[in-house]
């Protein structure tokens, strides 16, 4: 999908299909880009970027790339072992000197719960350490015919709702005030509903989780 396709649909909704348009293509494009950025704030998981995370050597405090919103996960050291998530408070209580341990290859990462752009590594990384992980990426400012890479095509109606909300919000006619709220509500409701579906698609069913202590061969606990 492209911004131009979303704008064409949005123009029908706001009844702005006759030339000269009430909103220029440039204005409508800005509404699309703003809608995408609103989505990224509300649902950063929809803008996940999987790839390399370059580390800063000799410090336990790390920062995701400058185009990032927040850290999602870290999987492993490039060409190395897995990096497991740990709780910083628990580590600090059991091993207060962890941050000053000699630099090496990280085995644990910890979230900075008050700053989604920061995270911690234990031990602090030596020079040249690259991690493979995932972070939420700020959507770029798209041109009219650019292909929108995130979120997926299925979210086109949601982006249109956000675009229509922006258009109706700047319209000075009182009669449109309710329409702006209508599309804002549709925009936020769709994002919330899609998040709730994660419990169906992204988690293991409790009844299928094996227990090594009680399960027999071929038996599901």
C-alpha positions, 0 to 999 in steps of 0.5 A, a space after each residue: 500500500 502507498 499513501 496515495 492509495 490511502 488518500 484516495 480512500 480518505 477523500 471519499 470519506 471526507 467528500 473531497 473528490 472534486 478538483 480543486 480539492 479542499 485538502 491538497 495532496 501535500 496536506 493529505 500526505 502529512 495526515 497519513 504520516 501523522 497517523 502512522 506516527 500516532 500508530 507507532 506511539 500507541 502500538 510500537 510492536 507494529 513497527 518492529 525492526 529485526 536486525 543488528 544492534 551495534 553496542 557501545 563498548 565498555 559500558 553496561 548502558 546501551 541505546 537502541 538506534 536513533 530511529 528507534 522508539 523502544 527495545 522489543 527483544 534481544 535474541 543472541 550475539 551475532 555468530 555467538 550464543 543466546 542473550 537471556 533477559 534478566 531483571 536488573 533489580 534482582 541482579 543488583 541485589 544478588 551481585 551489586 558489582 555486576 556493572 563494573 565486571 570486566 568487559 566481555 561477551 554479554 549473556 544477559 540484557 535488562 530493560 530500562 523500565 523508565 526509558 524504552 530507548 535504553 537497556 543494560 548488558 551483563 557483562 558490559 560488552 567488549 569492542 566489536 560486539 553486535 547483537 541480533 534483536 528487535 526494536 520498534 522503529 519510528 516510521 519515516 515520512 513517506 512520499 505519495 507513491 512510496 510503499 509503506 513497509 510497516 504496519 502490514 497491508 491489513 492495517 490500511 483501514 486503520 491508517 485511513 481512519 487516522 487520516 480522516 480524523 486529522 482531516 476532519 479535525 482541521 475542518 472548521 465546520 461545526 457539523 464535522 466535529 462529531 465525525 472527527 471523534 468518530 474516526 478517532 474512536 475507530 482508529 484507537 479501537 481497532 489498534 486496541 482490538 488487534 492487540 487483544 488478538 495476540 493472546 490467540 495468535 502469539 501465546 502457547 495454550 496453557 493446556 499444551 505446556 509440558 511439565 517434565 515432572 509429571 508428564 509421561 511419554 506421549 501425554 499432554 499435561 
